[in-house]
Amino acid sequence: MANRKMVVIATHAYEDPERATIPFVMASAALPSETDAVVIHQTTGVNLAVKEYTKHVKAESFPPLQDLVRPFLDMGGRLMVCAPCIKSRGITEDELIEGAKIIAAAKVVAETTSADTTLVH
């Protein structure tokens, strides 16, 4: 059982590979310390939750993003995706990676207000 909670809001994708990668680096680092880690994707960041998308994202000096997302989920991390953001981009639920949960504003508020720490990238 996690003693703490960290939420990372990811707002970047291909246009800024470093800012797209850091949320998963930070959230993955939190999990071994018994911290519940949640990554919430908003704006262009929702693209990171699309199947096969992360294989095209690689920031210098970081592991390829595709090598971070699945292990994050397998270690118990949670991934949430902004419903209006995917709708405006024509992304359907079937296009999302397994484990991604579609949420709206009320859930974002609930996650961030219940967190010990919230980071925005």
ABEGO torsion letter per residue (X at the ends): XBABBBBBBBABBAABAAAAAAAAAAAAAAAAAGBBBBBBBBEAAAAAABBGAAAABBBBGBBBAAAAAAAAAAAGBBBBBBAAAAAAAGBBAAABBBGBBBBBAAAAAAAAAABABBBBX
